[in-house]
Amino acid sequence: MDIPEQSIKLKDLIFVILRDWRRVIVMALIGAILVGAYGFYKNSQMSSSAPSSKEPVVLTDKEIDAVKAGLGETNKDYIKTQMALESLKEDICTLDDRLSNSFYLNIDWNAPLAAALDIRVLPEEPPMGSEETWPQRQYLLSLEFLRFTKSQDYYHYLAMSVEEGPEEAWVYELVTGVRGDDNVIHLEMVAPDRTLLNQLVEASERYFSYEIREKLSLTYLFDVEITSGKVVTGIDPELVGLRSELEKKYEQGALQLSELQDYQEEIIEEALEAARLEKQIAEDEANASAPQKKQSIEKLVVVGAFLGLLVTVFWSVIRASSLGVIRDVEHFSDTIGLLFIGTVAVKPERPTKKRGQAIDDWLEHLFYGRSEKGSVGRAVAIIKGIRSDEHKTLALLTDGTSLFADTLAETLNTESITGIMANLKDEAGVNALQKADAAILITRARETKVRDAMRTIEIASGMGKVLLGVIAEE
């Protein structure tokens, strides 16, 4: 048989909470003491903290950025230093790039490797009647060739043609082109090693023999004669120590950059320190004008008591939901399909009186004392009306000693009905149920557990006993 669900009415819930008034008082006192002690501790800490022990003011990232932005707008020293830093960084980057990538600086200028090419252009004869002469054509064509000796297209071709050579940006250092009075282009090349020099020479010959033809927009044909020339450019004495000079200049620039950065950091640090002091003064003035407010111990005690009360209420509700007792016997009877004979008021048996029992009795009377209750005689009259003639012996099913059950049995005996007590928790009660013809279940509201009542009903039904109904004892 399934155990019926027991819903808790609002009246029962309030009664359970109020009936637990002892725990309410204890938990409220504990909460008040704990929270009050915490407030007292915080107030004592606040009183004992000296101004000298507080942590220094720290600027936020946003405040630091604002200070630096202000320096870039108003501080002349900072602005000058920043401009000098940017210019110096650009110079150092240029020097570093040249020292790292320039082949020109790797040449041994005490014995440089150099080669020269003489390029002669021979244009086609002008047609008869043309205003243009052959020397004019040669002159203009030689100017075009000279222009290409200094073109980015030529530098790019050399960079792509040589292996392990300079980058395109530094090819111009290795090639020099001039035009003579005889319209011959004199091209000189230098390199740090013979292999690179030969590659530059071969690439230049290919470029000015074939590649340049696609770059020129001419209406006539021309031939190109390229011969080995004589290196005529003298060695500049300044080139001998150029690399060491550039390296020295680079080191000096790096040192100067470090000094400027340190100076700029000093300017920034001074400005940040001034901002920190200003913020510290503002906070000190604010603290002085608005002293720290101590927490009210009285309010904390009330809050602690209230928290203790909430904990107790929560505990009482959980406990009431998990007890599994019969709270409304009439509803329980209707749920399991048994007749509810009625509620009989019985004077409670209390061999030992608990402290505060009077309050418990008053609460019991306040919530349940006004409910309708019948007498033992009324219950006997109903039992006589619902039993059949063969039900001579009735088992009064209880879960313990009951003054009401004894009184009911005596009253039934006066009506020629044998009433016997039957507590199924012991052997005598089971034997008494076996001798009976029918049974009546006696329960106590808010005391008898649903599981025990259902077990008693199952045992009686299993023995074939007729359950005439349920009586509530209060």
Phi and psi in degrees as a GROMACS rama.xvg file:
@    title "Ramachandran Plot"
@    xaxis  label "Phi"
@    yaxis  label "Psi"
@TYPE xy
-72.2505  144.378  ASP-2
-79.838  123.521  ILE-3
-69.0784  148.384  PRO-4
-74.5048  142.03  GLU-5
-114.991  111.306  GLN-6
-86.4786  146.488  SER-7
-100.041  120.588  ILE-8
-76.4975  161.214  LYS-9
-61.5856  -38.4111  LEU-10
-63.0189  -41.6479  LYS-11
-66.0273  -38.9501  ASP-12
-64.598  -44.0661  LEU-13
-64.4734  -39.575  ILE-14
-62.7891  -41.6858  PHE-15
-62.0497  -41.1126  VAL-16
-67.3919  -45.1317  ILE-17
-70.5931  -32.5321  LEU-18
-66.3887  -21.5435  ARG-19
-93.6404  35.6499  ASP-20
-65.6343  -27.9604  TRP-21
-63.3844  -47.4247  ARG-22
-67.1882  -34.7384  ARG-23
-58.1228  -46.186  VAL-24
-64.9582  -44.0676  ILE-25
-64.1941  -47.328  VAL-26
-68.5762  -34.8676  MET-27
-64.6696  -40.6828  ALA-28
-64.7133  -42.7027  LEU-29
-62.798  -45.4269  ILE-30
-62.5767  -42.0999  GLY-31
-63.582  -41.2587  ALA-32
-66.9469  -44.8142  ILE-33
-66.7285  -48.9342  LEU-34
-68.4539  -38.1588  VAL-35
-63.8029  -39.6954  GLY-36
-65.4147  -37.4849  ALA-37
-63.5361  -44.4059  TYR-38
-62.4053  -40.1715  GLY-39
-63.7536  -38.6016  PHE-40
-65.7944  -44.4937  TYR-41
-64.0027  -39.679  LYS-42
-65.7063  -39.2698  ASN-43
-67.168  -36.853  SER-44
-65.5402  -38.5789  GLN-45
-66.5133  -36.5698  MET-46
-73.5638  -34.9031  SER-47
-83.4891  -13.871  SER-48
-74.3836  123.22  SER-49
-91.4764  150.612  ALA-50
-59.5982  -30.0395  PRO-51
-71.5287  -17.08  SER-52
-91.2507  -3.97119  SER-53
-74.5312  154.212  LYS-54
-73.3629  148.591  GLU-55
-67.5415  154.822  PRO-56
-71.3918  137.986  VAL-57
-121.153  131.784  VAL-58
-76.6396  142.972  LEU-59
-77.5902  165.709  THR-60
-59.6528  -38.5152  ASP-61
-65.1615  -39.7967  LYS-62
-68.2186  -38.36  GLU-63
-63.252  -43.5428  ILE-64
-62.7378  -36.655  ASP-65
-66.5586  -38.8239  ALA-66
-64.3283  -44.7763  VAL-67
-65.1241  -39.2049  LYS-68
-64.8088  -36.9956  ALA-69
-65.5044  -36.1778  GLY-70
-62.6487  -39.9371  LEU-71
-69.0845  -10.6282  GLY-72
-108.382  -29.6497  GLU-73
-120.589  -27.6952  THR-74
-86.6945  113.235  ASN-75
-65.9696  -41.3678  LYS-76
-60.4661  -42.3768  ASP-77
-64.947  -42.0721  TYR-78
-64.1762  -45.4965  ILE-79
-61.5806  -44.5155  LYS-80
-62.3627  -40.5369  THR-81
-64.9159  -41.606  GLN-82
-65.6187  -41.1016  MET-83
-64.4529  -38.6602  ALA-84
-63.382  -44.6775  LEU-85
-63.717  -42.5207  GLU-86
-65.64  -43.3219  SER-87
-66.2392  -38.1673  LEU-88
-63.1963  -39.7806  LYS-89
-64.5478  -42.557  GLU-90
-64.119  -42.2894  ASP-91
-65.7123  -39.5065  ILE-92
-63.2444  -39.3672  CYS-93
-65.0323  -44.3936  THR-94
-62.7717  -42.9044  LEU-95
-63.2099  -40.9823  ASP-96
-63.7752  -41.8318  ASP-97
-69.3016  -42.8373  ARG-98
-64.2901  -31.0289  LEU-99
-84.469  -33.4836  SER-100
-115.371  -12.5123  ASN-101
-79.7872  123.896  SER-102
-77.9428  -23.787  PHE-103
-59.9693  -36.163  TYR-104
-77.5927  -12.3563  LEU-105
-91.8659  1.44852  ASN-106
-78.7141  138.149  ILE-107
-81.9137  98.6174  ASP-108
-75.9764  -4.63622  TRP-109
-75.6568  -28.6617  ASN-110
-147.048  71.677  ALA-111
-73.2135  148.481  PRO-112
-91.9704  120.71  LEU-113
-140.652  155.913  ALA-114
-146.239  157.278  ALA-115
-136.794  147.022  ALA-116
-127.598  135.496  LEU-117
-104.4  121.938  ASP-118
-112.254  118.427  ILE-119
-113.131  129.762  ARG-120
-103.31  136.788  VAL-121
-126.086  92.5579  LEU-122
-75.3654  164.162  PRO-123
-70.2373  146.385  GLU-124
-62.6398  137.795  GLU-125
-63.487  152.882  PRO-126
-69.1178  162.022  PRO-127
-62.9325  137.744  MET-128
86.0471  -2.15971  GLY-129
-76.6745  142.696  SER-130
-73.0989  -20.6181  GLU-131
-83.8899  137.905  GLU-132
-103.649  165.135  THR-133
-64.3863  -44.7898  TRP-134
-58.4474  -34.983  PRO-135
-65.2326  -42.0052  GLN-136
-61.8072  -44.5882  ARG-137
-63.1856  -40.0055  GLN-138
-63.0834  -49.1168  TYR-139
-65.1274  -38.4893  LEU-140
-68.113  -37.5114  LEU-141
-66.5317  -33.6849  SER-142
-64.3541  -38.9605  LEU-143
-63.5216  -43.4137  GLU-144
-63.0376  -41.0311  PHE-145
-62.0882  -39.834  LEU-146
-62.5716  -37.3838  ARG-147
-73.7364  -22.4566  PHE-148
-66.8746  -15.9159  THR-149
-115.785  16.1255  LYS-150
-90.7965  154.579  SER-151
-68.3625  -28.2591  GLN-152
-64.8656  -40.2375  ASP-153
-66.607  -44.0881  TYR-154
-62.3152  -40.458  TYR-155
-64.1332  -41.6895  HIS-156
-63.2646  -41.7618  TYR-157
-64.1845  -43.1564  LEU-158
-62.6565  -35.8315  ALA-159
-80.8682  -17.0581  MET-160
-91.9584  -25.9059  SER-161
-96.4139  152.417  VAL-162
-97.7342  133.946  GLU-163
54.0636  41.5672  GLU-164
-103.134  -169.891  GLY-165
-72.9683  159.818  PRO-166
-72.5631  162.292  GLU-167
-56.5123  -34.8326  GLU-168
-67.9598  -18.8219  ALA-169
-114.931  8.47231  TRP-170
-68.3854  -33.5393  VAL-171
-58.1996  -24.0277  TYR-172
-70.6647  -22.7791  GLU-173
-95.957  -8.58027  LEU-174
-127.716  134.705  VAL-175
-134.447  129.662  THR-176
-124.047  135.57  GLY-177
-135.458  159.667  VAL-178
-115.195  130.567  ARG-179
-88.1606  172.941  GLY-180
-66.6375  -23.2876  ASP-181
-87.9209  13.9833  ASP-182
67.4776  20.3215  ASN-183
-95.0226  132.252  VAL-184
-88.3265  119.073  ILE-185
-100.424  114.063  HIS-186
-112.302  120.38  LEU-187
-113.793  142.568  GLU-188
-132.197  141.679  MET-189
-127.196  154.34  VAL-190
-156.468  157.081  ALA-191
-75.6793  -16.4774  PRO-192
-145.467  162.421  ASP-193
-67.4574  -36.7007  ARG-194
-62.1795  -47.9603  THR-195
-64.2813  -38.6047  LEU-196
-62.361  -44.1714  LEU-197
-62.9772  -39.4168  ASN-198
-65.7386  -38.527  GLN-199
-64.7408  -40.908  LEU-200
-63.9008  -48.9298  VAL-201
-62.6391  -42.6454  GLU-202
-65.6388  -37.2563  ALA-203
-66.725  -40.9468  SER-204
-61.3917  -42.1721  GLU-205
-66.7806  -39.6718  ARG-206
-65.0505  -49.6254  TYR-207
-81.2423  -9.34559  PHE-208
-92.0276  -37.0317  SER-209
-126.432  -53.7632  TYR-210
-61.1885  -36.1203  GLU-211
-67.3603  -23.1958  ILE-212
-61.7399  -33.1642  ARG-213
-75.9137  -13.6127  GLU-214
-92.8012  -19.3599  LYS-215
-95.5228  142.933  LEU-216
-109.165  90.0845  SER-217
-121.383  155.959  LEU-218
-105.355  7.38754  THR-219
-137.769  163.693  TYR-220
-88.3419  161.925  LEU-221
-155.906  157.674  PHE-222
-113.157  157.124  ASP-223
-127.184  127.099  VAL-224
-111.722  122.911  GLU-225
-120.002  124.332  ILE-226
-129.818  158.678  THR-227
-70.297  133.347  SER-228
-110.364  179.95  GLY-229
-100.816  132.693  LYS-230
-71.6702  116.115  VAL-231
-110.952  -14.4036  VAL-232
-72.1131  125.415  THR-233
-77.4997  162.117  GLY-234
-81.7824  123.951  ILE-235
-77.1567  122.712  ASP-236
-58.0984  -27.0886  PRO-237
-70.309  -22.6711  GLU-238
-71.348  -24.0408  LEU-239
-59.965  -43.0307  VAL-240
-108.746  26.3068  GLY-241
-65.1041  -43.2516  LEU-242
-64.5455  -44.8288  ARG-243
-64.092  -34.2132  SER-244
-66.9305  -41.8007  GLU-245
-65.8557  -39.0512  LEU-246
-63.8802  -40.6876  GLU-247
-65.1868  -41.0049  LYS-248
-64.0903  -36.8834  LYS-249
-64.5147  -44.1699  TYR-250
-64.1908  -42.1012  GLU-251
-63.4434  -40.1613  GLN-252
-64.6753  -40.4469  GLY-253
-64.152  -40.5414  ALA-254
-64.9627  -42.9713  LEU-255
-65.1346  -37.1215  GLN-256
-63.0279  -42.9038  LEU-257
-62.6903  -41.0159  SER-258
-65.1996  -41.8613  GLU-259
-65.2872  -38.9032  LEU-260
-65.2283  -40.5583  GLN-261
-63.1166  -40.9269  ASP-262
-65.3388  -40.6498  TYR-263
-64.7232  -38.7215  GLN-264
-63.7708  -36.2648  GLU-265
-63.8134  -42.1198  GLU-266
-61.9823  -43.9525  ILE-267
-64.8129  -42.9569  ILE-268
-64.7555  -39.6469  GLU-269
-62.9875  -42.402  GLU-270
-65.8246  -40.1304  ALA-271
-66.5143  -39.4163  LEU-272
-63.8499  -40.0907  GLU-273
-63.8082  -39.5178  ALA-274
-66.6559  -38.2671  ALA-275
-64.6507  -43.8594  ARG-276
-62.733  -40.9762  LEU-277
-63.6924  -40.6252  GLU-278
-68.2746  -38.8983  LYS-279
-61.9123  -43.6203  GLN-280
-63.7728  -41.2677  ILE-281
-64.2155  -41.3051  ALA-282
-69.2721  -38.6599  GLU-283
-63.0746  -41.4792  ASP-284
-65.2078  -39.2898  GLU-285
-65.934  -40.3102  ALA-286
-68.3567  -35.799  ASN-287
-68.9827  -37.2044  ALA-288
-78.866  -24.414  SER-289
-128.806  85.0997  ALA-290
-64.1679  154.209  PRO-291
-62.3901  130.141  GLN-292
-89.993  125.901  LYS-293
-77.6199  151.159  LYS-294
-77.085  142.626  GLN-295
-75.606  119.449  SER-296
-65.649  -37.4114  ILE-297
-62.0521  -43.9066  GLU-298
-65.6362  -40.0852  LYS-299
-64.6304  -37.1708  LEU-300
-62.4521  -43.1702  VAL-301
-63.5598  -42.4907  VAL-302
-63.0254  -42.2019  VAL-303
-62.9002  -42.1421  GLY-304
-62.706  -40.3387  ALA-305
-64.9453  -41.1091  PHE-306
-62.8046  -42.121  LEU-307
-61.6269  -38.0247  GLY-308
-63.9015  -42.6274  LEU-309
-63.0609  -41.2644  LEU-310
-61.2531  -43.2159  VAL-311
-65.4474  -43.1992  THR-312
-61.0056  -44.9559  VAL-313
-60.9555  -43.9473  PHE-314
-63.0458  -41.2178  TRP-315
-65.4747  -40.8909  SER-316
-65.1423  -44.8571  VAL-317
-62.0533  -43.1069  ILE-318
-65.1965  -41.801  ARG-319
-65.2956  -34.1752  ALA-320
-72.6777  -24.2845  SER-321
-101.103  -3.87105  SER-322
-69.6439  -39.3472  LEU-323
72.1684  37.1599  GLY-324
-97.9277  162.817  VAL-325
-79.8449  113.692  ILE-326
-93.9672  -35.6443  ARG-327
-126.565  104.321  ASP-328
-64.9188  -38.1498  VAL-329
-62.9388  -43.6653  GLU-330
-65.3433  -37.4974  HIS-331
-62.8807  -41.6503  PHE-332
-64.8815  -44.3737  SER-333
-62.3883  -36.5199  ASP-334
-65.2973  -41.7262  THR-335
-91.3477  -0.309885  ILE-336
80.6455  29.494  GLY-337
-111.739  153.821  LEU-338
-71.5366  132.084  LEU-339
-92.2846  106.277  PHE-340
-70.6639  -37.8793  ILE-341
148.675  177.779  GLY-342
-109.072  131.179  THR-343
-116.603  127.367  VAL-344
-81.1411  128.984  ALA-345
-130.326  138.01  VAL-346
-65.7386  124.384  LYS-347
-67.3516  147.133  PRO-348
-97.4037  114.641  GLU-349
-127.981  90.8604  ARG-350
-62.3524  -32.7457  PRO-351
-124.005  131.278  THR-352
-97.2015  121.928  LYS-353
-79.9442  157.38  LYS-354
-67.5981  129.465  ARG-355
83.1273  18.2108  GLY-356
-63.6681  -32.2415  GLN-357
-61.1017  -37.6388  ALA-358
-66.9053  -39.7319  ILE-359
-62.5738  -44.0644  ASP-360
-64.2062  -38.628  ASP-361
-65.5651  -40.9677  TRP-362
-65.0703  -39.7089  LEU-363
-60.9732  -43.6787  GLU-364
-70.0242  -36.4564  HIS-365
-64.9272  -39.1468  LEU-366
-92.0518  -34.3006  PHE-367
-126.664  -1.33623  TYR-368
-71.9319  -21.3743  GLY-369
-92.9736  -1.22981  ARG-370
-71.366  151.348  SER-371
-68.6246  128.251  GLU-372
-131.02  145.066  LYS-373
-105.098  -179.104  GLY-374
-102.96  173.359  SER-375
-66.9375  -36.1506  VAL-376
-63.4643  -37.3705  GLY-377
-64.8238  -42.2395  ARG-378
-62.8857  -40.3139  ALA-379
-64.5916  -40.2218  VAL-380
-62.9946  -40.7072  ALA-381
-66.5316  -40.7525  ILE-382
-62.399  -41.7072  ILE-383
-62.0565  -34.0326  LYS-384
-76.5517  -28.6657  GLY-385
-98.3474  -13.8715  ILE-386
-83.3151  156.244  ARG-387
-96.0835  171.77  SER-388
-64.8875  -28.4391  ASP-389
-79.7068  -8.38197  GLU-390
-85.4957  78.81  HIS-391
-83.5623  -34.2708  LYS-392
-118.181  127.876  THR-393
-115.226  129.579  LEU-394
-90.8839  124.712  ALA-395
-94.1658  100.485  LEU-396
-80.8377  113.321  LEU-397
-129.438  169.368  THR-398
-107.851  16.0725  ASP-399
172.651  -169.48  GLY-400
-68.3422  136.887  THR-401
-144.571  120.684  SER-402
-64.6475  -35.1725  LEU-403
-64.913  -42.7474  PHE-404
-62.198  -39.0888  ALA-405
-63.7596  -44.0654  ASP-406
-64.5342  -40.9396  THR-407
-64.1872  -40.6184  LEU-408
-64.508  -40.5942  ALA-409
-65.7731  -39.9373  GLU-410
-67.7968  -39.6507  THR-411
-63.0202  -36.3118  LEU-412
-63.9303  -33.0123  ASN-413
-71.3678  -16.071  THR-414
-101.921  21.0225  GLU-415
63.4493  29.138  SER-416
-121.761  127.099  ILE-417
-83.5117  117.131  THR-418
-110.029  124.464  GLY-419
-125.09  140.882  ILE-420
-71.7382  139.686  MET-421
-141.578  97.5045  ALA-422
-98.6456  107.708  ASN-423
-72.6816  2.43566  LEU-424
-82.2596  -10.624  LYS-425
-128.641  168.052  ASP-426
-67.2215  -38.3155  GLU-427
-62.1657  -38.2395  ALA-428
-66.6127  -40.2263  GLY-429
-63.43  -42.0307  VAL-430
-64.2299  -37.6942  ASN-431
-65.0857  -38.5846  ALA-432
-64.8489  -35.8535  LEU-433
-65.9847  -32.4231  GLN-434
-78.2159  -20.5453  LYS-435
-80.3175  158.182  ALA-436
-92.211  -29.1726  ASP-437
-149.843  176.68  ALA-438
-144.138  155.61  ALA-439
-130.774  130.895  ILE-440
-91.284  126.244  LEU-441
-110.686  123.811  ILE-442
-125.401  161.685  THR-443
-116.839  121.693  ARG-444
-61.4848  136.489  ALA-445
69.1034  8.70282  ARG-446
-127.473  -48.181  GLU-447
-70.2076  129.962  THR-448
-81.4384  144.24  LYS-449
-61.574  -40.1896  VAL-450
-64.1866  -41.8303  ARG-451
-65.5112  -41.3407  ASP-452
-64.527  -42.7698  ALA-453
-66.2435  -35.6405  MET-454
-65.9554  -40.6511  ARG-455
-62.2644  -43.0958  THR-456
-64.4632  -39.9144  ILE-457
-64.5631  -41.3679  GLU-458
-64.5776  -43.829  ILE-459
-64.2607  -41.184  ALA-460
-66.5105  -38.2653  SER-461
-64.0512  -29.4117  GLY-462
-83.7431  -2.00025  MET-463
81.4228  20.4527  GLY-464
-90.0107  140.126  LYS-465
-83.2549  126.714  VAL-466
-92.2367  110.679  LEU-467
-73.66  -28.3041  LEU-468
165.543  -170.51  GLY-469
-126.62  135.434  VAL-470
-117.253  134.387  ILE-471
-96.0781  128.465  ALA-472
-106.519  122.698  GLU-473
